């Protein structure tokens, strides 16, 4: 089978913040389940911090995850720059 062609979606049932979601993925279902588990833990942690409604908790969780993504993207960009410099240094011998 060609690796570039996505397989048929697999249905995955997850629970996040006491809500059940029926999702689908063309990837590894366990990765989707792990992502849901992490979001559930994050939202539960935020909920313990105060009397907030589910919508505010979801926004705070999304902001936290967006910040983590931003930091990871910055780190990846720094690594790409370092690799490019290393490649240039190797080419110059």
C-alpha positions as CSV (number, residue, x, y, z in Angstrom):
1,X,0.0,0.0,0.0
2,X,1.2,3.5,-0.9
3,X,2.3,5.3,2.3
4,X,1.1,8.7,0.9
5,X,-2.5,7.6,0.6
6,X,-4.4,7.9,3.9
7,X,-6.2,4.7,5.1
8,X,-9.9,4.7,5.8
9,X,-10.8,6.6,9.0
10,X,-11.0,4.6,12.2
11,X,-13.7,5.7,14.6
12,X,-12.5,6.4,18.2
13,X,-14.7,7.2,21.2
14,X,-13.0,9.4,23.8
15,X,-14.1,11.2,26.9
16,X,-12.9,14.7,27.6
17,X,-14.1,16.6,30.7
18,X,-17.0,14.2,31.2
19,X,-18.2,14.6,27.6
20,X,-18.1,11.7,25.1
21,X,-16.8,12.4,21.6
22,X,-17.0,10.1,18.6
23,X,-14.0,11.1,16.5
24,X,-12.2,9.5,13.5
25,X,-8.6,9.3,12.6
26,X,-6.5,7.9,9.7
27,X,-3.6,7.6,12.1
28,X,-3.0,5.5,15.2
29,X,-6.1,5.5,17.3
30,X,-4.0,5.2,20.5
31,X,-2.4,8.6,19.6
32,X,-5.8,10.2,19.4
33,X,-6.8,8.6,22.7
34,X,-3.6,9.9,24.3
35,X,-4.3,13.4,23.1
36,X,-7.8,13.2,24.5
37,X,-6.4,12.0,27.8
38,X,-3.9,14.9,28.0
39,X,-6.7,17.4,27.2
40,X,-8.9,15.9,29.8
41,X,-6.2,16.0,32.4
42,X,-5.4,19.7,31.5
43,X,-9.0,20.7,31.7
44,X,-9.5,18.9,35.0
45,X,-6.4,20.6,36.4
46,X,-7.7,24.0,35.3
47,X,-11.2,23.2,36.8
48,X,-9.6,22.5,40.2
49,X,-8.2,26.1,40.2
50,X,-11.5,27.8,40.5
51,X,-15.2,28.0,39.8
52,X,-15.2,28.3,36.0
53,X,-17.7,27.1,33.4
54,X,-16.7,24.5,30.9
55,X,-16.4,27.1,28.1
56,X,-13.8,29.1,30.0
57,X,-12.0,26.0,31.0
58,X,-11.8,24.9,27.3
59,X,-10.5,28.3,26.2
60,X,-7.8,28.3,28.9
61,X,-6.8,24.8,27.9
62,X,-6.7,25.9,24.3
63,X,-4.5,28.9,25.2
64,X,-2.2,26.7,27.2
65,X,-1.8,24.2,24.3
66,X,-1.4,27.0,21.8
67,X,1.4,28.4,23.9
68,X,3.1,25.0,24.1
69,X,2.8,24.7,20.3
70,X,4.4,28.1,19.8
71,X,7.3,27.2,22.0
72,X,7.8,23.9,20.2
73,X,7.7,25.7,16.8
74,X,10.3,28.2,18.1
75,X,12.5,25.3,19.3
76,X,12.1,23.5,15.9
77,X,13.1,26.7,14.1
78,X,16.2,27.0,16.2
79,X,17.1,23.4,15.5
80,X,16.6,23.9,11.8
81,X,18.9,26.9,11.9
82,X,21.6,25.0,13.8
83,X,21.4,22.0,11.4
84,X,21.7,24.4,8.4
85,X,24.8,26.0,9.9
86,X,26.2,22.5,10.7
87,X,25.6,21.4,7.1
88,X,27.3,24.6,5.8
89,X,30.3,24.0,8.0
90,X,30.6,20.4,6.9
91,X,30.4,21.4,3.2
92,X,33.1,24.0,3.7
93,X,35.2,21.2,5.1
